[in-house]
Each structure stands twice: as C-alpha cells, then as structure tokens.
Amino acid sequence: MPALLIKNMPPPLHDRLRQRAAAHHRSMNREVIAILERELNSATTTEFPPPIKPLKPISHDEIVQIIRDARDGKR
C-alpha cells in the first residue's frame, strides 16, 4: 500500500490534527486519509483549466509596429 511522509509539519497544525483525530476516534493517519478523501471527492474541488495554447512568436517588425502604435496612442 502506498505511503506518504509529511515533513516539517508546523507543531500547531500537528496538535490540531491530533485533537481532531481524537475527537473522531481515529488515528492521525486515518484522520488524514478521511480529510483527503472528503476534499478530493468534494463537488467544490477546483478543476484546472485547459492548458494555454502556445503563442506564436512575434517578429521584429510586429514589435516595432506595436511600439509605434503605443507612442501614437493607438493601443
């Protein structure tokens, strides 16, 4: 079975997790699994947007034109 090691957990967070596990009559490991299952199965879990298509390269002439347009107040 896969395992996960959490390093450098802040002591206050560790204490809150320990208290929460005790309140739910679970081990800390089981409490973490329950939290992860609930959050990852939540309907409000944010979906990542589709990847952004790479932009086409801008030529030197296009850059010069953009600068000219900006100077002339066209952009």
C-alpha positions in Angstrom: 0.0 0.0 0.0 1.4 3.4 -0.9 2.6 5.7 1.9 3.1 9.4 2.4 5.5 11.1 4.7 4.7 14.7 5.7 7.8 16.6 6.7 8.2 19.8 8.6 4.6 19.9 9.8 4.2 23.0 12.0 3.6 22.0 15.6 0.3 23.9 15.9 -1.1 22.0 12.8 0.1 18.7 14.2 -1.7 19.5 17.5 -4.9 20.4 15.7 -4.7 17.2 13.6 -4.1 15.1 16.8 -7.1 16.8 18.5 -9.3 16.3 15.5 -8.4 12.6 15.2 -9.1 12.1 18.9 -12.5 13.8 18.5 -13.4 11.5 15.7 -12.0 8.4 17.5 -9.4 7.8 14.7 -5.7 7.5 14.4 -3.9 10.6 13.0 -3.2 8.5 9.8 -6.9 7.6 9.4 -7.9 11.2 10.0 -5.6 12.5 7.3 -7.0 9.9 4.9 -10.5 10.9 5.8 -9.7 14.6 5.2 -8.1 13.9 1.9 -10.9 11.7 0.7 -13.5 14.3 1.6 -11.6 17.2 0.0 -10.7 15.3 -3.2 -14.2 13.9 -3.6 -15.8 17.3 -2.9 -18.0 18.8 -5.6 -16.4 22.1 -5.0 -12.9 20.8 -5.9 -11.5 23.3 -8.3 -10.8 21.9 -11.8 -7.7 23.0 -13.6 -8.4 25.0 -16.8 -7.2 23.5 -20.1 -3.6 24.3 -20.9 -3.0 27.5 -22.7 -2.0 27.2 -26.3 1.5 28.5 -27.0 1.6 31.9 -28.6 3.0 32.4 -32.0 6.4 34.2 -32.0 6.3 37.9 -32.7 8.5 39.2 -35.4 10.8 42.2 -35.0 8.6 44.2 -37.4 5.5 43.4 -35.3 7.3 44.6 -32.2 8.3 47.8 -33.9 4.7 48.4 -35.0 3.4 47.8 -31.5 5.8 50.3 -30.1 4.8 52.9 -32.8 1.1 52.3 -32.1 1.7 52.8 -28.4 3.5 56.0 -29.0 0.7 57.2 -31.3 -1.9 56.3 -28.7 -3.4 53.6 -30.8 -3.2 51.0 -28.1 
